[in-house]
Amino acid sequence: MTCWKPPTPTPLSSQIPKAGSDNIKERRNPSQLGTDYGAAIYHHKGGTFIENYQAVRSTREIAKSIAYYLEMSDPVNYPPSDRAKTVRAVNDILQGRSDRTVDSLLAELAEKGGSYYAGEIKGVRRDIMDFQYQRLIRDYPYTKSSGKQYKYRMNDANPDRPLKIINQRLFDWAAKAGFPPGFFRESYFDHVTVYCMPEHADCNFSVFQDCTFAVCRISDARLDGTSIYGGEFHSCVIKDTIFFCASLADTHFYDSAIDRVSFQKAYLRRCNVLDCGLYSVNFLNTTLDGCSFGRVESRLIRNLHTATITQGGATEAECRQNRESIYKALRPEPPVQEADRRTPAPER
């Protein structure tokens, strides 16, 4: 089957009004949220919590802020030259990968920052609360639906397959009211932060230009022929999802779980996967061009031996080194030999 490859579209960010300069809504303490915010009440273990999907900062960005305040307050123990090390350690705490708790980290930050950074530390606390809350509701399916249809502007870069234009404001409206049928299919998402998605979402033949998937549940979705340029997935759960013949360029996955996902015949160029879990991932006839996998937990990686692993502009030795590092990180299942495919003879 020949994979459809859409032309690289021209970014429309200068033409489409944005909901906010940073695409992130005003954040509020979850305990202060009310039903006036379009929230629904979930019943969970005898209690209730409010379904309030919103874009939140990634733990990596929060960790950078915390690292900065620690460096300014205690440069001896947190030298700026060790910024990358500090950010990684703080991010591990925020993600629950460390023996140290978030409370102890915040206590140290408050002690060292004192009154000078009190306002900034308060903002960091709010960011952490918002992240933790969004991660909590990420484990539950998005259930809102709507029959409402929107009037879309169209991207006619490919006359044979015009795409609906989705900006942040339109996405926020639809997320609050419920996504109408066909919202994600054959659409052009321009600089959108995607923080919720319905189960079984049909994203076929869509384009995501410079989009961020933030603490988002992507479950049983189809992304056949989909293109993702300059994207980022952080703290996402991606499961039972197919990226058949998809194109991903300069797209990065951080702190995410990728479970029972197929990249069959997909083309990934300059994509990085860092601090993620990959479970039962299929790379049948995938192209990995200049991609890297770091600090990943992997099991049941299938058909990696059929993938084309290359690195544009690199020497043969560099390509071989890249291939070896990917195999070392992913530890794929051994390919099934023809002898293994034979049906065993019945016992006599």
N, C-alpha and C positions, 0 to 999 in steps of 0.2 A: 504494500500500500504506500502510495506517495504522500508524504506529509505536506500539508498546506503550510506555507511560510508567508506570513503577512509582511508587507513592507514596514520598515522601521518608521513609525509615525513621527511627525514633528510635534514636540511638546506644545500643549495648548495652554500652559499655565499663565501666559501673559494675556490670554484672551478671556479666561473664565474667572469670575470673581470667586474668592476663597472664603470659607467660613471664618477663618482666622489666620493670622500670619504664620503660626506654627502648627496649624491643623489640629490643635489640641484644645478641647473645650475647657472652660473653667472647671477645676476639680474641687470636689467637696468631700468632706469626711463622710464615709458611708453611713455612719450613725445619724447624720443630719439630713440624709436624703429623704424626700417624701414622695408621695404618689403624685404630687404636682409636677414632678420631673418626668412624667410618663413611665413611672416604674410599676412593675407588677410584683406581687408578693408570692414568693415561693415558700412552700412548707417543707422543712428539712429537719429530720430527727426531732420532731416535736416543736421546733422553733420556726421562726420566719426569717427570711432575709430578702432584701430588695434587689430585683433584677434591674440593674442600671448599667447597661453597656456604655462604655466610653473609651476614648483613646487615652492611654496612660504612657508615661515615660518608661523606657526600658530600664531594666536593672543595671545595664551597662552605663547608661547615661546618669542614673542616680549614683552609681559607684564613682563615676568621674567627679561628680559634685562633692561627694563625701571625701574622696581622696584629696581634693583641693583644700577643703577646710582643715583636714588633718595635717596636711603639709604646712599650711599657713600657721596653724596653732602649735604644732610640734614637729619642726623640721628635722630634729635630731633623730627621732624614731621613725619619721615618715619623710625621708629626703625626697625632694622632687625628682631626683635622678632615678628613683625606684617607682615612678608613677605607674608604669604598666603592671608591675608586681602588686602594688597596692590596689589598683583597680580590679585586678583579677581576684585578689583575696576578698575584697569587699563584695564583689559580684557573687562569689561563691557563697558568702554568708546570706545575701539577699535571696539567692536561689535555693537555700537549704542544703547546699552541698558541703557545708562546713560544720564542725563541732560547735563552733561559736554561734550564739544566738543573735538575732537582730536587735533584741533589747539591750544586750551587753554592748553591741556596737554603738547604738544610739546613746547609751549612757556615757561611753567614752567620748563620743563626739560632743555631747553637751558639756562634759567636764573640761575638755580641752578648749572648746570654742568659747565657753563662757558666755557672757552677755554680748560680746562683740559680734558674734555670729548667731545670736539667738533667733533673729528673724529668718535667716537662711536655714538654720537647723529645723525650725518649725515647718518650713516649706518642704524640706527633705522628708520629715516625718509624714507629712500629708501625701507626698508622692509615693512613699512606701506603702501607706495604708491603701491608697487607690490601686496600686499594683496588686497587693495581696487580695483585695476584694475582687478585682477583675479576674485574677487567676482562680478564685473560688467559683465564680459563676461560669467560668470557661468550661468547667467540668460538666455543665448541664446544657442540653440542646437549646438553641435559640428556637422559640416556638411561635413567634408572632408571624402573622400572615395578613396580607391585604390584597383586595381586588382592585385597588386604585391604580390607575395607569397615569404615567407622567408624560408630558410633552418633552421630548428629548431633542437637543441639537444633535446633529449627525456629523461624524467624521467620514468623509468620502474619499480618503486617501486610496482606498481600494474600491472602485465603483462596483465591483462584483460582490463585495461584502461590506456595505457601510456599517459603521459601528455607532451605537448610542454613546453619547458623551456623558460621563458621570464625574461630577466634581465633588468636593467634600461636603458642600452644603446639601446637595441632592442625596448623597449617601446618608448623611445624618438624619434627614427627614424620613427617608425610607426605613432606616434602622429603628427609629422611634415608633413609626406607625406599622411596620411590617413590610417586608420586601414584596413587591408585586411579582407575578409570574414573569419569567424571562428577564428579570432585572440584571442578572449576572452574565447572561449569554450574549455574545456578539456585542460587547460593550467596550468602550475605551475609558478606563479609569485613569484620571490625570491627577497625580500627586495626592492620592487619597489614602488616608489612614483607615484600614479595614480592621475593625475591632469586634465584629460579629458576623456570622454567616449562617444561614439556615442549613439544616441537614440536607443532603442530596443536592447541593447547589450545582447548577449547570452553568459552568464558566467557559464552555466550549467557544473557541475562536475569539476570545476576548483579548484585550491588550491592557496590561497594568504598567503604566509608565511612572517610574519613580514613586512607587507606592510602598507603604509600610503595613505589614500584617502584625498588629500589636496584640499580644496575649489573646489570640483568636483561636477558636475551635473550628477546624476545617474537617468535616466528617462526611465520608461517602460522597465526595465531590468529584466532578468530572472537569478536567482542564485539557481536553483534546484540542490540539492546535493552538493552545493559548500561549501568549508571549508575555514575559515578565522582564522588564528592563529596569536596571537600577533599583531593584526591590530589596526589601529586608523583612525577614520573618523573625520576630523575637518573642520568646516564651509562648510559642504556639503549640497546639496539639493538632497534628496532621495525620489522619488515620483513614484507612480504607479509601484512599484517594488515588486517582489516575491522572498522570501527566503524560498522556500518550501524544507523541509527536509535538510536545511543547518545546518552546524556546525560552531559556532563561539566561540572561546575560548580566554580569555585574550584580548578581543577586546573592544575598548572604542569609544564612540560617544561624541564629544564635539561641542557645538555651531552649531548644524546642525538642519535642518528641515526634519522630517520624515513624509511624507504625503501619505496616501493611500498605505500603505505598509503591506504586509502579511508575518508573520513569522510562518505560519502554519506548524506544526510538526517539527519546527526547534529546535535545541539544543543550548542554550546559556549558557556558563559556565564562571563565573568570568568576566562578561561584565558590564561595567558602562556606564550610559547615563547621561550626565551632561550639564545643560544649553542648552537643546534642546527643540524643539517643536514636539510633536507627535500628529498627526491628522489622524483619521480614520485608526488606526493600528489594525490589526487582530492577536490575539495570540491564535488561535484555536489549541489546543493540543500541545502548545509550552512547552518546558522545560526550566525553568529559574533557574539555579543552581548557587547560590552565586552571583546573579546579583543585581545591585542597580540603582535607578533612583533619581537624585537630581536636584532641581531647574528646573523642567521641566514644560512646558505648555502643557496641554493635553486636548483633547476632542474626543469624539466618539471612545473610546478604546473598542474594541469588543472581546468577548469570552475569557476574562482573567480568568473567572471562570473555564474554561476547562484546563487551563495551570497547569503544575506541577511546583510549586514553592518550591524549596528546597535549602539546603545549606550543601554541603558535609562536614562531620566532625563536624557539629554544633549540639547542643542539640535541643531537641524538642521545648523548649522555644525560643531559638534563631531563629529557622526556622519560628516559628509563628510570632515573631517580624519582621523578614525580610519580610514575606508575608504581614503583616499589613502595613509596610512602603511602599511597592510597590503599594498596593491598595490605600493608602493615596496619593501617588505621581501621580498615573495615573488616579484615579477617573473613573473607567470603567463604561460603560453602563450596566444597570442591565440586567441579562440574560432573554431571552425571554421565558416565560412560555408556556406550551402546550396550555393553554386556549387562549393565545394571538395569537397562530398560526391558530386558526379556522377561516374559511372564514365566514364573517358575513352573516346572512340570508338575502335574498332580502326583501325589504320593501313591505308591502301589501297596 
